[in-house]
């Protein structure tokens, strides 16, 4: 089961990196309900094993590309973010260490495996994966653009994805860079 979950998340992560045109230094925010992945209601049956498989799968794609993972905590930690310090060197840190029942299994796995993990209240990520309805929108840059991936579930959890693009500003005389759309 966990190998299948890992394979699904690898494919989804590869697709969001490609569609979102992510490159070294960019940030991918991921919210993950391991309960939903395993077929239970969000927040009811945390699975550290599922979270580990998902974390490993995501990092196997992001690390070689130099893309940072921002792991969203659950509502009990106000959806704080666990991230490598290098990804947000000037961010205001908060003092919390996620646990499976207070932060979530996925954020706990990230905190455990990151070289220099920090917790922050917010981040403005370049793209995101929402595994199980965790509501990552608050951590995406403006303007968020929905992305349809070939993978629409991780385990039993619904998978939603988004990329971001810069705001288009100006009036009728403005011209835009199509590569940023």
N, C-alpha and C positions, 0 to 999 in steps of 0.2 A: 504493500500500500504506500509506504513512504517513498519508495523509489519512483512510483508512478507520480506522486505529488511533486517530487523533485524535478522530474522530467517535464511536467506541465509548466512549472514555474520557470524553468530554464527557457523553454520556448517562448513564453509570454514576455520574459525579460529581454530576450534577444529581439523580439518584435517591437517592444516599446522603445528600445535603444535605437533601432533602425528608423521607425516611423517618427519618433520624437527628435531624430537627428542629434542624439546625445553624444557628447565627446568628453575627453578628459577634463576633469574639474567640475562637470555638471553634477547635479544632485537629483536622484530618483527617490521620491518619498514612497514608502510602502506601509500601508495599514493592513493588518492581518489578524483575522479572528481564527485562531487554530481550532476553536470549538466548531465554527461553521465549516471549516475544511473537513473536519471529521464527522460532520452530519448532525451536530447539535446546535442549539440556539446560541447566538453570540453571548459570550460571557458566562456560559454555563458549564463548560467541560474543557478547560484549557489543556492543550496537549504539547508539552515541551518537545516531544519526539517529532511531531508534525512541524513545529516551529523551526527546529534544527534543520530538517530536510528543506524547508522553504528558504531559510537563511543561506544554507550551503548552495542551493541552486541559484539563487539571486547573485550571490557573491562570485560564483564561478563565471558569471557573465560580466559583472561590473568591474571586478578587480583588474582583469587584463586590459580593460578599456580606460582605467583610471577614473571611473565614475563613482561618486560617493553614494552610499545608501543612507537614507534618513529613515529610521524605524519609528513609526508612530506608536506611542503608548495608548492604552485604552482610556476610557472616560474617567477611571478612578485616579488617573494622574493628569487629568484635564487634556488628554491627547498631546502631551509633551512629546518631544522628539529626542531620540538617542542617535547621536552622530559622531563620527570621528572629529576630534578637535581640529584637525587640519582642514576640514570642510567648512568650518564656521569660526575662524580664528578670532573674530571680533564680536561674536554673539554673546549675549548675556546668559551666562550659565545659571542653572538652577540646581539645587541639591536634592537629588532623588536617585535611587537605584531601583529599577523595575524588577518586579517579581511576577511569577505566573498569574497570581490573583490580584495584583495591583501594578498594572503596567502592561501585563500580557506576556505570554510565552515568547512571541516573536521579538518584542523589544528586549526581553530578558536575554534571548539568544544573541542579539546584536551587542548588548552591553558586555556579555561574556566573551565574545570573540573579537570585538574591535580592539585595535592596538592601544588607542587612547580615547576611550569613550567619554563623551560629555552629554549632559541633558540640557536641552534648551526648551523654552516655551513655544517657540515658533521658528519656522524656516520658510523660505520661499523657493520651493523646488522647481526644477525645469520640467519634470514629468512625474507621473505617479501611477501606482498600482493599488487598487482597493480590493482586497481579498476578503469577501464576506460582509460588505456593508459597513465599513469602519469610518467612513466620512473623512477622507483625506483632503477635501477641497480647501480647507482653511490653511493648508501648508503648500499650496501651489501658487506660483507667480500668476499675475494677471497677464494675459487672458488665457484661461483654461479652454482647451479644445478636446472634446471627447474623441477617443480612439477606439475603433473596433478591432480587436485582435482575433486571430483564428482560434485562440484558446479563450473560452468564456467561463470556465470553471477551474478552480484549483481544488481538487478533491470534490467535496460536495458544495463548496462555497462559490457564490457568484463572483466573477472577476470583472471589474470595471477598470478602464485605463484612461489616462489623459496626458496630453502634452501641453506645453504652453507656447505662446508666441508673444512678441512685444506688442504693446498697444499701437494701433495706427492713429497718429495724431495729425492735425492739420485740417485744411478745408479742401475745397474743390480743386485747388491748384497743387495740392500735395501729390507726390509720387512715392511709391513704396517699393521696397526690395522684396520681390516675390520669393526669394530664398528664405526669408524670415516668416513667411506666412505658413 
